[in-house]
């Protein structure tokens, strides 16, 4: 993931990469060469390099089980932290990092870059206009045949823990609601090339009496959805479909009928100047601006932990075979 982070950071004129830390220094050297960072210091010891360089910000691009140690160490050295998703490999570790951020009085945020997609912003503004009235249900389908190697191929709960966080976080943004409870069924389909949990179905109760359903697979060959899922959003006065890309279609009641109402098409708005867009770059831009000027970025960790809670709630429900109250 460091390649995506460094590409985004290279577009920000007021950001200088002063150090690269990796357990394997050859990997850091390769990134320094790839992104032409001759002045960046290389190290295998994060704490030593923090003492030497005293940076303002740390970008944590590590694997999930390393996030808490990297984040807490950076915060204890007075750095603001923007971390790779998910926040941590457990809710307890996520809360440890949040406590460290509060103690250090520093910003800790997560790079939920898909919030900064222009199409989800168009969808959110359409729903906020009450074009289909108060929402009643939000449904997402995610089906991809993703042939990863590396840690994903061997990890437990691979779909829920490594990928579903994006869809769950998008559901919070789309619905403007937070999780209350979840029932989840998880399995590894026949023929799966993952070690565990490449398939899942989950039903979430959200605030505002909204129900969010998720169906997903990372070993579905053919007829794949987009990475952003296929969505159906139902309101009291109409429905909207989003294919995860540019296609947003909707209908709202024009005339109520005795059996079926007459419907009229509704049109999603174009991107607006106030929309938060730009994926990695847009999110980094907002984070750096908040570090410089004060305030909090949209994906600040003490709010985004609610999306992580959906992940671990779904995992615990699948493990226990029952509905779970979401632990916020």
C-alpha positions, 0 to 999 in steps of 0.5 A, a space after each residue: 500500500 505504501 506505493 499508493 500513499 507515496 503517489 498521493 503524497 507526491 502531489 501535495 507541494 507542502 508535504 515532504 517525505 523525510 523518512 521511510 521505515 521498514 523491517 526490510 530496509 531493501 523495501 524502503 530503499 526501493 521505494 526511496 528510489 522509485 519515488 525519487 526521495 534522495 533526502 529521505 532517511 531509511 531505517 528499521 527502527 521507527 522510534 529511532 527515526 522519529 527521534 532523529 527526524 521529529 516529523 509532524 505526521 506519520 503515515 502508517 501503511 503497515 499490515 493490520 496487526 502492526 497498526 496499534 504499535 506504530 500509531 501509539 509510538 508515533 503519537 507518543 513522539 508528538 506526531 499526527 497519524 494517518 493510518 491504513 484501514 482498518 484502524 486495528 486488528 481488534 476493538 481493544 487495540 483501536 481503543 488503545 490508539 484512540 486513548 493515545 491520540 487523546 492523551 497526545 492531543 494529536 489527530 489520528 485518522 484512517 484513510 477511508 479513501 473511498 469516501 472521497 469518490 465523487 460518485 458516492 458524494 453525488 449519491 449522498 447529496 441526492 439522498 440528503 435532498 430527501 428525493 426519496 424521503 426518509 430511508 428504510 433500507 440500504 442493500 449492498 452486493 460485493 462480488 469479485 474474484 480477487 486472486 491475492 497473494 501475500 497475507 490476505 491469502 492466509 488470514 482469517 475472516 479475509 472478506 470481513 476484516 480486510 475488505 468489508 470495512 470499505 462497504 460498511 463505512 460507505 453504508 454509514 456515509 450513504 445512510 447517515 446512520 450508525 450500527 446498532 446490531 448485526 447478524 452475520 453468516 460467514 463461510 469459505 465457498 468450495 473452490 475458494 483460494 483463500 484460507 478462511 472466510 471469503 464469503 459473508 452475508 450480514 444484516 445490520 440494524 442501524 439508527 433511524 430504523 434503517 436496515 443495511 444488508 451486505 452480501 459479499 464474496 472475494 472468490 466469485 468468478 464472473 459477473 463481478 460488481 465494482 470494487 464499490 459494490 452494487 447498491 439499492 437504497 429504498 426510501 419511503 417515497 422512492 428508490 435509488 440504484 448505484 452501480 458503484 461507478 457513475 451510474 446512479 438511477 432513481 425513481 420517486 413517487 409522482 402519484 400514489 396509486 391503489 396498487 402501484 404508484 406512478 413513479 418519476 425518474 430522479 437525477 443525481 446531481 453533478 459533483 459540487 465544489 464542496 464535495 470531498 473528493 480525490 480518493 487518497 489525495 483528497 483525503 490526505 489533503 484534508 488531513 494535512 489542512 486539519 493538521 495545519 489549520 485545526 479541526 478534524 478530518 472526516 475520517 477521524 478515528 474516534 468516529 470511524 471506529 464505528 465502521 470498525 465496530 461493524 466489522 468485528 460485530 459481524 465477525 463475532 456474530 458469525 463465530 457465535 451464530 447469533 445476533 450481536 449488539 454492536 460495541 461502540 
